[in-house]
Amino acid sequence: MQRLANKVAMVTGATGGIGEATIRRFLDEGASVMAVGRSAAKLEQLKQAIANEKQLAVHVADATDETATQASVEATLAKFGGLDILFANAGTEGASKPLDSMTADEFRAPFETNVLGVWLSLKYALPHFREQGSGAVIVTASTAGLIGFPGLSNYVSSKHAVIGLVKCAALEVAEFGVRVNAIAPGPIDNRMIHSLTDQLAPDDPRALEAQLKEMIPLHRYGVNDEVAAM
């Protein structure tokens, strides 16, 4: 039996590794999915790769754009007649360097997508969930939201903020039968972790990769499908 039959999901950050893997898993479980991303070209590539015209639709929206985010929720409701699941997954790592070497813009940048973007998705999805008396929100945080790491003060701070936001949202809508949870992946073998290691250790990113894997009990990076399964 498909666990998500007759459910509708909206996924932000749809064209990233975790986003695409989760969309495929949602579709396999029977859901209809609105894939939201900021690149029309990448969304079209995703649509062609998945080739599920009936259950998959795409919508262009930058996570930091309030008007576009509101429109993405409205487009989901118009296309599929409802919304049951929000996967607020859009995120960015930003610049990686010592905190006293960052500019204000570099420190601020991850907050725009990782915190403001999540808040905007919540702002426009939660009223619908509250009205219908049900709904599930999953937000992509990170183990960086639980620990510190040198050279990642902007990213780490933003993910700590994401977890705080999720805790507040969960308390605000629990009485309406709506669940809000965060997932906190460790290093996942996709574009972001390679960007981070390349920035943090430009002379030998593979050495840093080996160090990171030694810190993980399984001594390997996770993969996108493992996050989607969560």
C-alpha positions as CSV (number, residue, x, y, z in Angstrom):
1,M,0.0,0.0,0.0
2,Q,1.3,3.5,-0.9
3,R,1.6,5.4,2.3
4,L,1.0,8.8,0.7
5,A,-1.9,7.9,-1.7
6,N,-4.1,10.9,-2.3
7,K,-1.8,13.3,-0.4
8,V,-0.3,16.5,-1.9
9,A,3.2,17.6,-1.1
10,M,5.1,20.8,-1.8
11,V,8.9,20.5,-1.9
12,T,11.2,23.6,-1.9
13,G,14.8,23.2,-3.0
14,A,13.4,20.7,-5.4
15,T,16.4,20.5,-7.8
16,G,19.0,19.7,-5.2
17,G,20.1,16.2,-4.4
18,I,17.9,15.8,-1.3
19,G,15.0,17.6,-2.9
20,E,15.0,15.4,-6.0
21,A,15.4,12.1,-4.0
22,T,12.5,13.1,-1.7
23,I,10.3,14.0,-4.7
24,R,10.9,10.6,-6.2
25,R,10.2,8.9,-2.9
26,F,6.9,10.9,-2.4
27,L,5.8,10.0,-5.9
28,D,6.6,6.3,-5.3
29,E,4.5,6.5,-2.1
30,G,1.5,7.8,-4.1
31,A,1.7,11.6,-3.4
32,S,1.2,14.4,-5.9
33,V,4.1,16.8,-5.7
34,M,4.7,20.5,-6.5
35,A,8.4,20.9,-7.0
36,V,9.6,24.4,-6.2
37,G,12.9,25.9,-7.2
38,R,14.5,29.1,-8.4
39,S,15.8,27.8,-11.7
40,A,13.2,27.2,-14.4
41,A,15.8,25.3,-16.5
42,K,16.7,22.9,-13.6
43,L,13.0,22.4,-12.8
44,E,12.3,21.5,-16.4
45,Q,15.2,19.0,-16.4
46,L,13.8,17.5,-13.2
47,K,10.4,17.2,-14.8
48,Q,11.8,15.5,-17.9
49,A,13.9,13.1,-15.8
50,I,11.0,12.0,-13.6
51,A,8.4,12.0,-16.4
52,N,5.3,11.8,-14.3
53,E,3.0,14.4,-15.9
54,K,0.0,13.4,-13.8
55,Q,1.4,13.6,-10.3
56,L,4.3,16.1,-10.7
57,A,4.2,19.8,-11.3
58,V,6.8,22.5,-11.0
59,H,6.8,26.1,-9.9
60,V,9.6,28.7,-10.1
61,A,10.1,30.6,-6.9
62,D,13.2,31.9,-5.0
63,A,12.8,30.8,-1.3
64,T,13.7,34.3,-0.2
65,D,10.9,36.0,-2.3
66,E,7.7,36.4,-0.2
67,T,5.4,37.0,-3.2
68,A,6.8,34.1,-5.1
69,T,6.6,31.8,-2.1
70,Q,3.0,32.7,-1.5
71,A,2.3,32.1,-5.2
72,S,3.9,28.6,-4.9
73,V,1.5,27.6,-2.2
74,E,-1.4,29.0,-4.1
75,A,-0.2,27.2,-7.3
76,T,-0.1,23.9,-5.4
77,L,-3.7,24.3,-4.1
78,A,-4.9,25.3,-7.6
79,K,-3.1,22.4,-9.3
80,F,-3.9,19.6,-6.9
81,G,-6.8,20.8,-4.9
82,G,-5.1,20.6,-1.6
83,L,-1.8,20.5,0.4
84,D,-1.0,17.9,3.1
85,I,2.8,18.0,3.3
86,L,5.4,20.8,3.2
87,F,9.0,19.9,2.8
88,A,10.9,23.1,3.4
89,N,14.2,22.0,2.0
90,A,15.7,25.0,0.2
91,G,19.1,25.8,1.7
92,T,22.6,27.1,1.0
93,E,26.0,26.8,2.6
94,G,27.3,30.2,1.7
95,A,30.9,31.3,2.1
96,S,33.1,29.2,4.3
97,K,36.0,31.1,6.1
98,P,36.9,32.3,9.6
99,L,34.2,34.5,11.0
100,D,36.4,37.6,11.3
101,S,37.3,37.3,7.5
102,M,33.6,37.3,6.4
103,T,31.8,40.4,5.2
104,A,28.4,41.2,6.6
105,D,26.8,40.1,3.3
106,E,28.6,36.7,3.5
107,F,27.5,36.2,7.1
108,R,23.9,37.2,6.2
109,A,23.5,35.2,3.0
110,P,22.7,31.8,4.5
111,F,20.1,33.3,6.8
112,E,18.2,34.7,3.8
113,T,17.6,31.2,2.3
114,N,17.9,28.9,5.4
115,V,15.9,30.9,7.9
116,L,13.8,33.6,6.1
117,G,13.0,31.1,3.3
118,V,11.8,28.5,5.8
119,W,9.8,31.1,7.7
120,L,8.1,32.3,4.4
121,S,7.1,28.7,3.5
122,L,5.6,28.2,7.0
123,K,3.9,31.6,6.9
124,Y,1.9,30.7,3.8
125,A,1.4,26.9,4.3
126,L,0.4,26.9,8.0
127,P,-2.9,28.9,7.6
128,H,-4.1,26.2,5.2
129,F,-3.0,23.4,7.5
130,R,-4.6,25.1,10.5
131,E,-7.9,25.6,8.6
132,Q,-8.1,21.9,7.5
133,G,-7.0,20.6,10.9
134,S,-4.1,18.5,9.6
135,G,-0.8,18.7,7.8
136,A,2.8,17.8,8.2
137,V,5.8,20.0,7.8
138,I,9.4,18.7,7.5
139,V,12.2,21.3,7.5
140,T,15.8,20.4,6.5
141,A,18.0,21.6,9.3
142,S,21.5,20.0,9.8
143,T,23.7,18.5,12.4
144,A,25.3,22.0,12.0
145,G,22.2,23.2,13.9
146,L,23.3,21.2,16.9
147,I,27.1,21.6,17.0
148,G,29.8,24.2,16.0
149,F,32.3,23.8,13.2
150,P,35.3,26.2,12.5
151,G,34.9,28.2,9.3
152,L,31.1,27.8,9.1
153,S,29.8,30.4,11.6
154,N,27.3,31.7,9.1
155,Y,25.9,28.3,8.1
156,V,26.0,26.9,11.6
157,S,24.2,29.9,13.1
158,S,21.5,29.8,10.4
159,K,20.8,26.1,11.0
160,H,20.6,26.7,14.8
161,A,18.0,29.4,14.0
162,V,16.1,26.9,11.8
163,I,15.8,24.5,14.7
164,G,14.5,27.3,17.0
165,L,12.0,28.3,14.3
166,V,10.8,24.7,14.0
167,K,10.3,24.4,17.7
168,C,8.2,27.6,17.8
169,A,6.1,26.6,14.8
170,A,5.4,23.1,16.2
171,L,4.1,24.7,19.4
172,E,1.9,27.2,17.6
173,V,0.0,24.7,15.4
174,A,0.0,21.5,17.5
175,E,-3.5,22.2,18.8
176,F,-4.8,22.2,15.2
177,G,-3.4,18.7,14.4
178,V,-0.5,20.0,12.5
179,R,3.0,18.5,13.0
180,V,6.2,20.5,12.4
181,N,9.5,18.6,12.5
182,A,13.1,19.1,11.5
183,I,15.5,16.6,10.1
184,A,19.2,17.1,10.8
185,P,21.4,15.3,8.3
186,G,25.1,15.0,8.7
187,P,27.4,15.2,5.7
188,I,25.5,13.9,2.6
189,D,27.3,13.0,-0.6
190,N,26.0,15.8,-2.8
191,R,27.0,19.2,-4.1
192,M,26.9,21.0,-0.8
193,I,29.4,18.9,1.2
194,H,31.8,19.0,-1.7
195,S,31.5,22.8,-1.9
196,L,32.2,23.0,1.8
197,T,35.3,20.9,1.7
198,D,36.6,22.7,-1.4
199,Q,36.2,26.0,0.4
200,L,37.5,24.9,3.8
201,A,40.5,23.0,2.5
202,P,41.2,24.2,-1.1
203,D,44.7,22.7,-1.1
204,D,43.5,19.2,-0.2
205,P,39.7,18.8,0.1
206,R,40.0,15.0,0.0
207,A,42.1,15.1,3.2
208,L,39.3,17.0,4.9
209,E,36.8,14.6,3.5
210,A,38.7,11.7,5.0
211,Q,38.8,13.5,8.4
212,L,35.0,14.1,8.3
213,K,34.3,10.5,7.5
214,E,36.4,9.4,10.5
215,M,34.1,11.4,12.7
216,I,31.0,9.5,11.4
217,P,30.3,6.2,13.1
218,L,29.8,4.5,9.7
219,H,32.9,6.2,8.3
220,R,31.1,7.3,5.2
221,Y,28.9,10.2,4.0
222,G,25.1,9.7,3.9
223,V,23.3,9.6,0.5
224,N,20.3,11.6,-0.7
225,D,18.0,8.6,-0.7
226,E,18.7,7.9,3.0
227,V,17.5,11.4,3.8
228,A,14.4,11.0,1.6
229,A,13.6,7.8,3.5
230,M,13.5,9.8,6.7
